[in-house]
Amino acid sequence: MEEPFADAYVSYVVPAGAAVLKIQWPHRESEHEAAALELWAGDGAARLLAHDEKRNALLMERCRPGTYLHQADSDDALRVLADLLPRLWRPTGPPFRSVAEETSWWTIRDEWKKTGKPFEESLVDASEAAFAELVTSQGEQVLLHQDLHSGNVLAADREPWLAIDPKPVVGEREFGLAPIIRGFELGHSRRAVLRRLDFLTAELGLDRDRARGWALGQTIAWSFGSKYQPRHIETARWLLEAGR
């Protein structure tokens, strides 16, 4: 029997020959992972082979060799992501939550106060302002992989690269760039962050300022409880400066 994957943090994941068994800890963000994988049906993402809803268990296609995308050259990785994203953007509705509902869970100011105000209040203000403006003025609604960073794209034999571990929501396309923009695996500097923002929005024909605002807000929201919070805060500062 093969050993479980050591880098699975919110689930128990064990390889089983050509498949992978994933048992999830119940969590709001991954509640509809199986539904997203079913909708994608292996197009740009690992195939779902079976799903036991009562046990929160998924049997999935195994990606071999399973190399992380961030082990590739950063420019090559960005091109892979730009090709992959449109394949995952499918018009859909229930059971997936909307971005509007998802952001309502992000009580940024309360978390900031509870954790001792770990960074300047201007970032809290900017995040809240971005959500207030963006949530109610979105474009076409599509299925989004809310955590599509380069550690959730693996080399495979069926296709060169496949997405895994969606935290699916429905919203405008610009929201879906946030995890890539803040993904320090592809370089952590002001230049690298803005390079990802500029490349993806230009390549995919998306609104740069909307993508910047979503990335700023989600980066702050996801920084609480993260061991990478200092890096996320630096990223948020660069994104805020880029909008001035």
N, C-alpha and C positions, 0 to 999 in steps of 0.2 A: 504494500500500500504506500502511495506517495504521501509526502508530508504536506500539510496545509501551507498555503502561501503566507509568508511572514508579514507582508506589507498590506494585509487587509485589516482595516481599522474598525469598520462598523459592520462587519459580517465575518462569518467563518467560511473560508473558501479553500476547497481541496481539489486538486486535479484527479481525474479518474479516466486515464487513457486519453481518448480523443475529446473528452468532455470535461467540464468543470462543475462541481456542485457548490452552490453558493447558498448559505443559510443566513438570512438577514436578521439583524436586530431590528425590531419594529421601530420605524422612524418616519416622520411625516415626509421628509424629502425624498425617500426612496420607495414610498408606498406604491407608486404606480410604475416601478421599473419594468416589471414584466409586460405591462400593457404597451410601454414604449418600444420594447424589443420586439413585441409581436407586430406592431405597426411598421417598424422598419424592416422586418422580415429578412434580416441579414444584409440589407443594402446599406453598406457603410458601417455596420455595427455587428458585433458578435450575435450569432443566431441563438434564439431561445429554443431549446429542445423540449422542455417540459417545465411545468409550474405547479407546485403544490401550495395553494394559497393558505391553507390552514397552518402549514408548517413554515411559512415564509421561505420556501425553498425553491431555487431555480436551478435547473440543469441546462448548462449553456455550452455552446461551441468553445473549444479550447483554442486559443490563439498561439500558434507556434511559428517562430521561436519565442514570441512574447516579449520581444525587446521594446522598451519604452520609446515613444517618439522623441522625447527630449534627449535621447542618446544620439540622435541624428544632428546634422548641422542645423543651426537655428533657422537659417533662411529656407532650407529644404523643409524643415518642420512646419514653418508658416505656410508654405505652398501646399503641403499635405492637408493642413487644417482648412485652408481656403477652398480646396477641392471637396473636402469631406462635409463641411457645414451645409451647403445647399442640398445635399442628399438626405440630410436628417431633418430638414425644415419641411414638415408635412402639415397642410391644413388639417385641423382636428378640433375636437372639443372634449366633453367628458369622456373618461373620468378624470382627466388631468386638471390640476389647479391652474388658475391664471396667474400671471405675474402680479396683477393687482392684489390677489389674495395672498400670494407669497410674501410680497413686500409688507403687507399689513402685520406679519409676524415679526418684522425686524424693528423692534423698539430700540432704536439706536441711542437716543438720548438717555433712556432709562438704563440701558446696559453701560453706557459711558459713565454715568453717575455711580452705578453699583460697583464698577470695577476701579473706582478711584480717579476718574477723569485722566486716563493714561495718555491722552494726546490733546491737542488744542481744540477748543470748542468750534473753531471755524470749520473744521472738517465735519463735525456733527451738523452744523447749519447747512453746509453745502450738500451733504447727503440728503437731508430732509427736503431741501429745496429741489434737488434733482428729482426725487421720487414724486413730489407734489406736481411738478411740471410734466414728467414723462409718463406717469401711469395713466393719466386721463387723455393723452394725445397720441396713443400708439397707432402704428400702421397695422398692416395685415397680421393676423394672429396665426402663428404656426407652432408646431411642437419644437421645443428647444431642449437641448442637453445642457442643463444648468451648470454642469461641472466638467465641461469639455476642455480640460487642460492637457498638456502633452504627456502627463502621467496616466491619463485615461484613454490613450490611443496606443494600441499594441501592434507590432509586426505579426502578420499571420501568413498562412500558406494559401488560403482561399483568395485573399486579396492582400496587397502589400501592407495595408494598415486598416485596423478596425477599431471603432469606438467601444468602450465598455463603461459600466457603472453610471448610467444616466440618473440624474435627479430631475425628472422631466417636469416642465411647466409649459404653459401656452402663453406666448407673448410675441412682441415684434422682434424681428431678426437682430436688431442692434443689441438687445439684451443678451443674446447668446454669445456675444464676443467677450463679455466681461471676464470669464475665467481665463481666457487666453491672454488678454491684455495684462492681467495682473500676474500671470504665471511666471514666477521668477526662474523656473527651470530653463527657460529660453533666454535668460539674461536679466540681471537685476541692476538697472541703471535708468536714469531719466531717458537717455537716448534709446535704450532697448524697449522700454515701455511704450514710448511714443512711436517708435518704429512699428511695433505690433498694431497699435491703434491705426496708424496711417496706412499701413500695407493692407490690412484686412478691410477697412472701410472703402479704400480705393478699389481693391480687387473685386469686392462683392457689391459695389455700388450702394453703400449704406451711408447714412448720415453720421458724419464724424462726431459732431457735438452730442448727439443723442447717445452714441456708443460710449463716448467719454463720460457722460453723466451716469449712465447705467453702471459702467465699470467702477467709477468713483464710489457710488452708493453701495454696490454689492461688496466691494473690497472692504469698506468700513464695516458693513453688517457682518461679514464673515470673519472679521479679524478677532472678534470677541471669543475667548476660549481657545484661540489658536496659538501654538508655540511660535508661529511665524508673524505674530502681530507687528513687531517692529518693521519688518519688511513691507507688510501690507500698508502700514501707515505711510512709509516713504513713498510707495506707489501712489497712494491717494493724494499725497501732497503734489507729486509731479502732475497728476491728472487735473488737480484743481488749478495749478499754475498754467497748465496748457489751455485753459478756458478763459484766461484773463486777457 
